[in-house]
Amino acid sequence: MQGFTITNHHQQHQPRVTVVRHGSKGSKGKIITVGSQWSQFLIRAGKALSIEARRVFFSEGAEVEELEVLRDGDVLYISQGESFGHTHVDTEGAQLLVQAVQKLRTNPDALRFGVAALGAILGRADYESASALEASVKAVVECMESHPRDVPIIEQCCHALVLLSQSVHGKERITSQGVHKEVIAAQRNHRGSVAVQEHALTVLRLVASTDELKTQLVDEGVVESIADAMAAHEASASVQAEACQTLWHLATGPAETRLAMGQRGAIAPVVKAVQTHPSELSVGINACGLLRTLSNGCFENKVEIARHGGVKTAVSVLESQLANHHFQEHFIGLLWTLAANDVDNKRKIIKARGVEAIVAGMKAYPDDQAVQTQACGALNSIASLDDNALRLMRECHADELVKTVVGAYSEAREIQNYGKSLLKLFDQLAMKENRPVFRVPRKPFPGFS
């Protein structure tokens, strides 16, 4: 019958499950009904266990994401956001672990294992109280203070701080207790330890969470400490990459901080790192990011980068790493940044055959929009130097390439802006020389040879 429907007024059976607090031992849990909505189920489970329920797991670790998979009698483990297997440590449990480590301070061999256990267990823990985490951080710092020259202990302490900083409140606690001072001291006291340097760099990057803290770290000598670590481990690509990444993070602070970083010696070791590891992508990307950020609003830093060989190094990487589009994108971008509003750097790029390197990258990756965007921007900036710069580009067929790119990427705003600006410069030069001017093609090209 049209419009006739039957509504089932019998209430659908709701499965009953046992919920247990994740990480607890010996708990029998609570029985609740599943209900029909996921959000309401989490509220009921959290209320039953007196926690904020966020994630649900079966006993074997599989995560539950929908109610339809639940059946009568299922036992579910409810977490407050931590992954399955993470340890729940209450305040009392944390204090017991901390006390155990403190008792081992007179036994260096045992203390090394104790600190490692402290970081491994508490770094994966979900705390009931921030004070428990604060006590854990304090215990690690006390170990560093009581054994400042013991390399294995300091290595374990720095690693423990990395782990602790990844917990819910860890970064805030480490920052509030001024742990960065101990970390910087550890870097200086254990210059030859790769593990100390890598862990220390990670901690410093994690704790520098605000502009104020970034400035504070720079003022307290962290740039010099990092530069010293880079000098001590020139052959270690991992140390160099970690150092560049940490410096890059610090450089995202205020312009005054970026200027201070350049004055304190952040530039030379970074350029050296790229020269030593020209094919190491992690070094290259972090170094480019740092150098471009340091140049942002700081003309003095651009001068320093060029003075330490940054232009020649960037061109050298472009030439040697033509087979990798990531290197092309980032190092062409670096040349663009260095050329912007800097006449001397434009000349240095031309002298180092940077135009030829940029054009080679464009030819190698016609379908890579990121490469083409950076290339159009860089060439447009360099071209503003003088007519001779434009003639050099024309000899490299950059005019034809840019014309094709502009046609091919008709929806790419930056390519359109920088590419068309450059084509206008070519047209102006052609008119001066009574040569035919270029016209941007109406239809996009799929690529070019």
C-alpha positions, -999 to 999 in steps of 0.1 A, spaced: 0 0 0 14 33 -10 28 54 19 23 25 43 52 16 65 57 -6 95 76 7 125 93 -19 148 84 -7 183 103 -36 199 135 -22 214 166 -37 197 188 -58 220 218 -39 232 250 -59 238 265 -58 273 303 -56 275 329 -54 303 350 -23 302 384 -23 319 408 6 324 437 2 300 470 -5 318 454 -15 351 462 -48 367 438 -70 386 408 -49 378 376 -69 371 361 -39 352 325 -28 349 296 -41 328 278 -15 307 254 -16 277 268 -6 243 240 17 232 236 31 197 260 60 195 298 59 198 301 92 216 276 81 242 293 48 247 326 65 254 309 88 280 293 57 297 326 38 297 345 68 311 319 74 338 320 37 348 358 38 351 362 74 364 384 84 334 381 103 302 376 75 277 390 82 242 401 49 227 388 13 229 407 -19 224 401 -57 224 424 -78 246 447 -86 217 453 -49 209 430 -44 179 413 -10 182 375 -7 181 362 21 160 325 12 156 298 -3 178 286 -28 152 316 -51 158 308 -55 196 291 -86 209 276 -97 243 304 -105 267 332 -87 250 360 -74 273 372 -40 262 402 -20 274 395 18 276 424 42 273 426 80 277 443 84 244 474 63 247 481 34 223 475 -2 234 503 -15 255 512 19 270 516 17 308 492 35 331 513 48 360 496 66 389 513 91 412 523 64 437 537 41 410 557 69 395 571 79 428 582 43 435 601 42 402 617 76 409 628 65 444 643 33 430 665 54 407 675 78 434 687 49 456 709 38 427 728 71 425 758 57 443 761 28 420 768 41 384 765 7 367 731 1 382 720 37 377 725 35 340 699 7 338 677 25 363 676 57 342 669 37 310 640 19 327 627 52 341 626 67 306 613 36 289 584 31 314 574 66 323 580 79 288 552 55 277 530 62 306 497 79 311 498 99 343 470 106 368 490 136 380 514 160 364 534 160 397 544 124 390 559 134 357 576 164 373 592 141 399 604 119 371 620 147 352 636 159 385 651 125 391 667 124 357 682 159 362 696 149 396 713 119 379 729 143 354 740 166 381 755 139 403 773 121 374 781 149 349 812 131 335 798 96 331 791 92 294 768 62 296 747 77 323 744 111 305 734 92 273 707 74 291 695 106 309 693 125 276 674 96 260 651 95 290 643 132 286 634 126 249 610 99 260 596 119 288 590 149 266 567 128 244 542 121 272 511 143 277 526 169 300 563 161 296 574 190 274 558 215 297 574 200 328 609 198 312 606 234 301 594 247 334 622 231 353 649 246 331 663 213 320 677 228 288 706 241 309 716 206 319 712 194 283 735 222 270 760 213 297 758 177 287 765 186 250 796 206 260 809 180 285 804 151 261 814 166 228 825 132 214 793 112 221 770 110 191 742 97 213 744 126 237 744 151 209 715 136 190 693 132 221 702 166 234 693 182 201 659 165 201 652 177 236 662 213 228 639 213 198 610 199 217 612 223 246 615 254 225 578 256 220 573 294 221 590 324 206 600 335 241 618 301 248 635 302 214 649 336 222 659 325 256 678 294 243 696 315 218 706 341 244 719 313 267 743 300 240 724 271 224 736 281 189 772 279 199 766 246 216 750 232 185 777 246 162 803 229 184 784 196 181 784 199 144 821 206 143 828 175 165 807 152 143 812 164 107 811 129 94 778 120 111 749 128 88 724 121 116 740 147 139 742 172 111 705 167 101 693 168 137 713 200 143 700 217 112 664 208 121 668 221 157 684 254 144 656 257 119 630 254 146 648 281 167 649 303 136 611 304 134 611 328 163 612 366 160 634 384 134 657 396 163 663 360 172 672 351 136 696 379 134 712 369 167 716 333 154 735 345 124 757 366 146 763 337 170 776 314 142 746 294 130 754 298 93 789 285 86 785 250 101 752 245 82 768 253 49 797 230 58 772 202 66 757 205 31 792 205 16 802 174 36 769 155 29 757 168 -5 737 136 -13 720 133 22 685 145 17 677 149 55 707 173 57 698 191 26 662 198 33 667 209 69 697 231 59 677 248 31 648 253 54 671 269 80 690 291 56 658 304 39 642 311 73 674 329 86 672 351 55 636 361 61 637 397 70 675 396 78 696 410 50 727 405 72 721 367 73 719 366 35 752 383 32 767 358 57 753 328 38 769 340 6 802 348 24 804 313 37 799 298 2 762 292 4 756 302 -32 783 280 -47 773 251 -25 736 253 -35 746 253 -72 770 224 -67 742 204 -51 718 212 -80 744 200 -105 753 168 -86 718 158 -75 699 164 -107 683 130 -104 665 139 -72 635 163 -75 635 171 -38 671 185 -40 660 205 -71 630 220 -54 647 230 -22 680 243 -35 664 262 -64 642 277 -37 673 286 -16 688 304 -46 655 323 -50 656 334 -14 692 345 -16 686 364 -48 656 383 -36 664 420 -32 701 413 -31 721 425 -61 754 410 -50 738 376 -45 722 377 -80 757 383 -95 772 355 -74 745 331 -86 751 340 -122 789 337 -117 785 302 -101 764 291 -131 732 291 -111 710 300 -140 722 270 -159 716 248 -129 680 261 -125 672 256 -161 685 221 -160 662 214 -131 633 227 -151 641 205 -180 645 175 -158 611 178 -141 585 193 -164 557 177 -145 568 187 -110 549 219 -101 570 226 -70 602 226 -90 587 248 -117 573 272 -91 607 277 -74 624 279 -108 601 306 -121 605 326 -89 642 323 -89 647 332 -125 623 362 -122 643 375 -93 677 370 -110 664 385 -142 657 419 -125 695 424 -122 700 437 -158 696 429 -195 727 407 -195 711 384 -170 681 381 -194 704 374 -223 721 346 -204 688 331 -196 678 333 -233 710 316 -243 699 287 -220 664 287 -236 649 298 -203 625 320 -222 610 291 -241 609 269 -210 591 295 -190 566 302 -218 558 265 -219 555 262 -181 531 292 -180 510 275 -206 511 241 -189 503 253 -154 474 277 -161 458 272 -127 491 276 -107 489 311 -93 526 315 -84 538 301 -117 515 325 -135 526 355 -115 564 349 -117 564 333 -151 544 361 -168 565 387 -150 596 371 -164 581 368 -199 574 406 -199 610 412 -191 620 390 -221 595 409 -243 609 442 -232 644 431 -240 632 418 -274 617 451 -282 650 469 -274 668 446 -297 641 446 -324 634 409 -319 601 390 -321 583 390 -287 569 358 -271 533 350 -268 520 328 -240 503 298 -256 466 296 -251 465 258 -245 486 240 -218 514 218 -229 517 183 -213 555 186 -210 586 196 -228 620 181 -239 
